[in-house]
Amino acid sequence: MTEALEHAARQPYTYVRKELVEPDWRRFPGWRAVTEAQWRDAQWQRVNCVKNAKQLRKVMGELLTEDFYEDLDADQQRMATMSMLIPPQMINTMVPEGAAPGVEFTTAFLADPVRNYMMPVASDRLREWTSHPHSSRDSLHEAEMWVVEGLTHRYPTKVLAEMLSTCPQYCGHCTRMDLVGNSTPLVDKHKLSLKPVDRQDQMIDYLKRTPGVRDVVVSGGDVANVPWPQLESFLMRLLDIPTVRDIRLATKALAGLPQHWLQPKVVEGLERVARTARRRGVNLAIHTHVNHAQSVTPLVAEAARTAMEVGIRDVRNQGVLMRGVNATPDALLDLCFALQGEANILPYYFYMCDMIPNAEHWRVAVWEAMELQHAIMGYLPGYATPRIVCDVPYVGKRWVHQISEYDRERGISYWTKNYRTGIELQDPEALDRRYPYYDPITSLPETGRQWWAEHQND
């Protein structure tokens, strides 16, 4: 067979099993003396999080050039919507095979997909159309739909409970950038005002009074930052409400800080909650957030398996589709096979990156998401084939092919819905209205870019 025929006969994607490997953290000068016992210790991980360039220098030594730190500082001062907070576990998945100090390592670090969204630098951002004209701090209007502080009632049968406004790590693309984390020079964060116990009391009271809600996503921030006794108490109170049938714990820390979910006090507590859920016929699951195959390591797999061994029904992944991170068929499939095949984590959703400020370099167009959904079909088991969804403001999650109308030239898609959100219960037109969503302007043809240049203030 000729080379041309061989090429034509190849599959677009070839699966090759890759067993998980924990990268050697000792390749970083600042961690050369760190023992395995320290690395597996959740408290050591939290204490040694990187919060600024000074701490990053201590870890990296001479690996990075000065240009990188200038690039990082420029972003932190002028563009970042999230403050820096990265556990050693996450940094260790960046440039996992290492590189020569200086220019070679810096080049590899800048190209690294995990670094891309965990530690953005100014040169990552677009020079033109850095933000979409319709971007907003709370792009999904979650706070607008609070029924009590922190409890978003967006879907008829589901609520989102934001327990707190902190995480063990801060992702650059965070959809809750208006609330989560410390303020940055660009963003003065909103604050939760109630004491945690009062906020939780109000949430429980609302759920008792609203029997139509059967599904509670317990989130934040990240539930890994809720002291375990407080979280366990809240979960047991949820399990006392007979109309609650599904509880999902949202935690990126399963991937970013798996050490937390391996602590004996957490494992034992999770088993108590899972046992109670099973006895009462409630589905208890963990939803995590992994965006690249590099982040799936043996420790992550161990944390997922441990959760399932003590009674968690499912561990599912809700990733975010981002250019430069995972927005290719190969990257998505590599990630899904690492999750499903090696770590027992079910690929569930990939959300299109939300329309927050300064996120245009990550976002993909709806048509690109459609092509990606098509490209990954047929390789994974059906139950483990993730759905790519667009979280449309005032609508909610929609599979990317559920589009109602699409103006490709201007990058405006229109969507409909079959339910009213909590703020539309008296709106007779809510189910007939078309809701717009916007592609990144840089993805448009020249005529579309020109139209936006003329209409960006409309």
Solvent accessible surface area in square Angstrom, and as a share of the most:
residue,aa,sasa,rsa
1,M,163,0.73
2,T,84,0.49
3,E,138,0.62
4,A,78,0.60
5,L,106,0.53
6,E,78,0.35
7,H,121,0.54
8,A,81,0.63
9,A,73,0.57
10,R,146,0.53
11,Q,128,0.57
12,P,121,0.76
13,Y,19,0.07
14,T,98,0.57
15,Y,107,0.41
16,V,97,0.56
17,R,145,0.53
18,K,133,0.57
19,E,127,0.57
20,L,36,0.18
21,V,111,0.64
22,E,41,0.18
23,P,14,0.09
24,D,68,0.35
25,W,22,0.08
26,R,122,0.45
27,R,51,0.19
28,F,0,0.00
29,P,37,0.23
30,G,40,0.38
31,W,9,0.03
32,R,149,0.54
33,A,94,0.73
34,V,15,0.09
35,T,72,0.42
36,E,113,0.51
37,A,79,0.61
38,Q,72,0.32
39,W,2,0.01
40,R,100,0.36
41,D,64,0.33
42,A,6,0.04
43,Q,112,0.50
44,W,38,0.13
45,Q,0,0.00
46,R,68,0.25
47,V,100,0.58
48,N,49,0.25
49,C,9,0.05
50,V,2,0.01
51,K,108,0.46
52,N,66,0.34
53,A,31,0.24
54,K,148,0.63
55,Q,63,0.28
56,L,0,0.00
57,R,99,0.36
58,K,145,0.62
59,V,11,0.06
60,M,0,0.00
61,G,32,0.31
62,E,148,0.66
63,L,14,0.07
64,L,11,0.06
65,T,39,0.22
66,E,91,0.41
67,D,102,0.53
68,F,2,0.01
69,Y,9,0.04
70,E,106,0.48
71,D,27,0.14
72,L,2,0.01
73,D,74,0.38
74,A,19,0.15
75,D,0,0.00
76,Q,42,0.19
77,Q,101,0.45
78,R,149,0.55
79,M,43,0.19
80,A,3,0.02
81,T,3,0.02
82,M,9,0.04
83,S,20,0.13
84,M,16,0.07
85,L,27,0.13
86,I,0,0.00
87,P,0,0.00
88,P,0,0.00
89,Q,1,0.00
90,M,2,0.01
91,I,0,0.00
92,N,1,0.00
93,T,2,0.01
94,M,0,0.00
95,V,13,0.08
96,P,43,0.27
97,E,169,0.76
98,G,28,0.27
99,A,31,0.24
100,A,49,0.38
101,P,90,0.56
102,G,18,0.18
103,V,114,0.65
104,E,101,0.45
105,F,2,0.01
106,T,11,0.06
107,T,83,0.48
108,A,33,0.26
109,F,0,0.00
110,L,64,0.32
111,A,79,0.61
112,D,8,0.04
113,P,21,0.13
114,V,0,0.00
115,R,1,0.00
116,N,22,0.11
117,Y,1,0.00
118,M,5,0.02
119,M,2,0.01
120,P,9,0.06
121,V,0,0.00
122,A,17,0.13
123,S,79,0.51
124,D,30,0.16
125,R,13,0.05
126,L,50,0.25
127,R,244,0.89
128,E,117,0.53
129,W,39,0.14
130,T,29,0.17
131,S,36,0.23
132,H,3,0.02
133,P,49,0.31
134,H,85,0.38
135,S,26,0.17
136,S,43,0.28
137,R,74,0.27
138,D,30,0.16
139,S,4,0.03
140,L,9,0.05
141,H,42,0.19
142,E,16,0.07
143,A,43,0.34
144,E,90,0.41
145,M,3,0.01
146,W,73,0.26
147,V,57,0.33
148,V,27,0.15
149,E,28,0.12
150,G,0,0.00
151,L,0,0.00
152,T,2,0.01
153,H,22,0.10
154,R,17,0.06
155,Y,27,0.10
156,P,66,0.41
157,T,60,0.35
158,K,53,0.23
159,V,4,0.02
160,L,23,0.11
161,A,0,0.00
162,E,4,0.02
163,M,3,0.01
164,L,30,0.15
165,S,24,0.15
166,T,54,0.31
167,C,20,0.12
168,P,4,0.03
169,Q,3,0.01
170,Y,12,0.05
171,C,12,0.07
172,G,6,0.05
173,H,8,0.04
174,C,26,0.15
175,T,38,0.22
176,R,44,0.16
177,M,0,0.00
178,D,9,0.05
179,L,11,0.06
180,V,2,0.01
181,G,8,0.07
182,N,97,0.50
183,S,52,0.33
184,T,17,0.10
185,P,94,0.59
186,L,84,0.42
187,V,6,0.04
188,D,109,0.56
189,K,8,0.04
190,H,101,0.45
191,K,139,0.59
192,L,30,0.15
193,S,97,0.63
194,L,58,0.29
195,K,139,0.59
196,P,60,0.38
197,V,88,0.51
198,D,61,0.31
199,R,9,0.03
200,Q,10,0.05
201,D,59,0.31
202,Q,72,0.32
203,M,1,0.00
204,I,4,0.02
205,D,69,0.36
206,Y,29,0.11
207,L,3,0.01
208,K,128,0.54
209,R,148,0.54
210,T,28,0.17
211,P,90,0.56
212,G,48,0.46
213,V,1,0.01
214,R,93,0.34
215,D,11,0.06
216,V,0,0.00
217,V,27,0.16
218,V,0,0.00
219,S,4,0.03
220,G,0,0.00
221,G,13,0.12
222,D,3,0.02
223,V,0,0.00
224,A,3,0.03
225,N,37,0.19
226,V,6,0.04
227,P,81,0.51
228,W,17,0.06
229,P,100,0.63
230,Q,62,0.28
231,L,1,0.01
232,E,23,0.10
233,S,58,0.38
234,F,1,0.00
235,L,0,0.00
236,M,54,0.24
237,R,81,0.29
238,L,0,0.00
239,L,7,0.03
240,D,91,0.47
241,I,7,0.04
242,P,109,0.68
243,T,47,0.27
244,V,1,0.01
245,R,78,0.28
246,D,26,0.13
247,I,0,0.00
248,R,29,0.10
249,L,0,0.00
250,A,21,0.17
251,T,3,0.02
252,K,17,0.07
253,A,0,0.00
254,L,0,0.00
255,A,2,0.02
256,G,0,0.00
257,L,0,0.00
258,P,0,0.00
259,Q,2,0.01
260,H,13,0.06
261,W,5,0.02
262,L,32,0.16
263,Q,42,0.19
264,P,99,0.62
265,K,126,0.53
266,V,1,0.00
267,V,27,0.15
268,E,95,0.43
269,G,0,0.00
270,L,3,0.02
271,E,66,0.30
272,R,101,0.37
273,V,0,0.00
274,A,1,0.01
275,R,111,0.41
276,T,10,0.06
277,A,1,0.01
278,R,145,0.53
279,R,160,0.58
280,R,97,0.35
281,G,49,0.47
282,V,10,0.06
283,N,46,0.23
284,L,4,0.02
285,A,2,0.02
286,I,0,0.00
287,H,5,0.02
288,T,3,0.02
289,H,35,0.16
290,V,1,0.01
291,N,0,0.00
292,H,31,0.14
293,A,26,0.20
294,Q,47,0.21
295,S,3,0.02
296,V,6,0.03
297,T,1,0.01
298,P,50,0.31
299,L,9,0.04
300,V,0,0.00
301,A,2,0.02
302,E,52,0.23
303,A,0,0.00
304,A,0,0.00
305,R,102,0.37
306,T,26,0.15
307,A,4,0.03
308,M,72,0.32
309,E,136,0.61
310,V,18,0.11
311,G,24,0.23
312,I,5,0.03
313,R,140,0.51
314,D,34,0.18
315,V,2,0.01
316,R,38,0.14
317,N,0,0.00
318,Q,42,0.18
319,G,0,0.00
320,V,19,0.11
321,L,0,0.00
322,M,0,0.00
323,R,96,0.35
324,G,51,0.49
325,V,8,0.05
326,N,1,0.01
327,A,23,0.18
328,T,73,0.42
329,P,52,0.33
330,D,74,0.39
331,A,21,0.16
332,L,0,0.00
333,L,0,0.00
334,D,43,0.22
335,L,0,0.00
336,C,0,0.00
337,F,31,0.13
338,A,13,0.10
339,L,0,0.00
340,Q,41,0.18
341,G,46,0.44
342,E,28,0.13
343,A,0,0.00
344,N,76,0.39
345,I,0,0.00
346,L,43,0.21
347,P,2,0.02
348,Y,41,0.16
349,Y,19,0.07
350,F,0,0.00
351,Y,36,0.14
352,M,3,0.01
353,C,2,0.01
354,D,16,0.08
355,M,8,0.04
356,I,1,0.00
357,P,29,0.18
358,N,16,0.08
359,A,0,0.00
360,E,4,0.02
361,H,19,0.08
362,W,1,0.00
363,R,1,0.01
364,V,3,0.02
365,A,0,0.00
366,V,0,0.00
367,W,67,0.23
368,E,32,0.14
369,A,0,0.00
370,M,37,0.16
371,E,107,0.48
372,L,11,0.06
373,Q,21,0.10
374,H,144,0.64
375,A,32,0.25
376,I,0,0.00
377,M,106,0.48
378,G,77,0.74
379,Y,66,0.25
380,L,12,0.06
381,P,54,0.34
382,G,69,0.67
383,Y,151,0.57
384,A,0,0.00
385,T,23,0.13
386,P,1,0.00
387,R,85,0.31
388,I,0,0.00
389,V,1,0.00
390,C,0,0.00
391,D,9,0.04
392,V,0,0.00
393,P,28,0.18
394,Y,63,0.24
395,V,0,0.00
396,G,0,0.00
397,K,41,0.18
398,R,28,0.10
399,W,127,0.45
400,V,1,0.00
401,H,104,0.46
402,Q,94,0.42
403,I,39,0.20
404,S,62,0.40
405,E,91,0.41
406,Y,49,0.18
407,D,48,0.25
408,R,125,0.46
409,E,82,0.37
410,R,88,0.32
411,G,0,0.00
412,I,17,0.09
413,S,0,0.00
414,Y,49,0.19
415,W,0,0.00
416,T,59,0.34
417,K,12,0.05
418,N,115,0.59
419,Y,30,0.11
420,R,77,0.28
421,T,1,0.00
422,G,29,0.28
423,I,79,0.40
424,E,13,0.06
425,L,114,0.57
426,Q,167,0.74
427,D,35,0.18
428,P,106,0.66
429,E,105,0.47
430,A,0,0.00
431,L,67,0.33
432,D,116,0.60
433,R,86,0.32
434,R,110,0.40
435,Y,11,0.04
436,P,53,0.33
437,Y,5,0.02
438,Y,28,0.11
439,D,2,0.01
440,P,2,0.01
441,I,1,0.00
442,T,45,0.26
443,S,32,0.21
444,L,9,0.05
445,P,69,0.43
446,E,125,0.56
447,T,82,0.48
448,G,0,0.00
449,R,88,0.32
450,Q,92,0.41
451,W,54,0.19
452,W,5,0.02
453,A,49,0.38
454,E,112,0.50
455,H,58,0.26
456,Q,80,0.36
457,N,143,0.73
458,D,122,0.63
